[in-house]
């Protein structure tokens, strides 16, 4: 999860749940979790369910008495092994700062590549980049595609 390209969708702001994912990964935690990524309070965090990923397949089965997976743990049971709510919110603030950075803002406001390339083609076609631009590989390839698919 520490791979920046997988942390969260760069076009949408990260949620505190993304911060929890990162913290658990950094700590080589044996727990995965189930709850809302838009986590907003300590009380909500305490309702999350955690799953021990190191148990055998048999211990991941559903307990016939409780109806829950045998590897499920409550916050109360393992809170000492988990990031605190404050740590999650601190990491979330760091993720938000990165998200709000100049490079991130720029990435979110650029038009899609297809639109950018179409603008470039139209500028070349209109002669805005000089007539020699019409001899380029880019222009000739795109022109052929456009003509064949009208």
N, C-alpha and C positions, 0 to 999 in steps of 0.2 A: 504494500500500500504506500510505501514511501516513494515509489516512482511518481514524479510530479505529474505525468500525463494521466495517471489513474486516480489521483487524489480526489478529484471532483470535476464536474463539467466546467471547463473554463468560462463558459458563457453564462453560468448561473452561480450565484454566490454559494460558498461552502456552508454547510450546516454544522452545528456542534457535534453531530454524529460522525462527521468526517474527522473531526479532531479526536474523538474517542477511538476511532479506527486506527489513526496514526499512533496514538499513545500506546494502545495495546500491542501494535506491531513493533514499535520501538522497544518495548519491554519484553518482547518474545513471550507474550502472554499466551497461556494455553486456552484462553476463553474467547469465544465469539459471543455475539449478543443479539438480542431481539428487542426492538423498541423504536421509538420515533427518532429519525435523524434531526428533527427540528427541536430536539431536547431544549427545554427552557427553564427547568428548575431542579433543585436537589430532590424534591419530592417525586418528580417524574422519573428522574434517574434511578431512584430507589425501587421503582416498579419494573425496571428492566429485568429480563431473564437472561441468564448467561449460560453458555454451554461449554463444558469441558471437552475440548477437541482431542485430548490425549487418551481418552478411554477406549476400550475395545468396542468393536461393532456391537457386540451383545449388550454392552452397557449404554449404547445409544438408543436401544429399543424403548418402546413405550412401556412404562410401568403399568401393569394391569390394575393396580389398586388406585394410583393417583391419576392415571391418564396422561401423565407428563413424561417426556423423555427422561430416562434414568440419569442422563448426564446433565440435566438442567439444574442450575443453582440460582438461588435468589441473591439479590444484592447483599442482604444481611449476612448470608453465609460466607461470602467471599470479599466483602468490602475492603478488607486489608490488602487484598491482592489487586485491587482496581485503582485506576486514576481517580482522584477526587474530582468533584464537580468543579471546583475552582481551577484545577489543572486543565480540565476539559475546556472551560471557558477561556482560560489564558491562551491555550493552543488555538482555539477558534479565533480569538482576536488576532493572532499571528497569521492565520490563514486568510482572514479578512483583509489584513494589511497587504498581504501578497496579492490578493484578488483586486484590491483597489489601486495597486501600483500602476504606474504609467504604462508599462508594457501590457499589462492585463487589460487596461481600459482600451488601449489601441486595438488589441486583438478582438475585443467585443464590438468595436464600431466599424471595422473594415467590412466592406461588402464581401460576400462569398467569392471565392476564387473565380468561379464561372462568370460572375458579373464583372469582376475586374478584367478578365481576359476579353470579355465581350466589349468592354469600354475601349481597351487597347486596340482591338480589331477595328472598331468603328472610327477611332482616331486615325489609324493608318489609312483606312479606306477613304476617309475625308481629306487625306493629304496633310494632316496636321503634323506628321512626323517626317514629312518629305516623301517625294515619290519613290526614292530608293527603298523605303521601308516596305513597299508593296512587293519587292523582290525577295523579301526574307522568307525563310522556311516557315516560320510561324504564320505569316500572313497567307502564304500560298496554301498551306495545309488547311487552315480554318476556312479560307474562301472556298476551297473544293468541298469541304463538308457542308458548308452552308448552301452552296449551289445544288448539291446532290440531295439535300433534305429540306427542300422548300415546301 
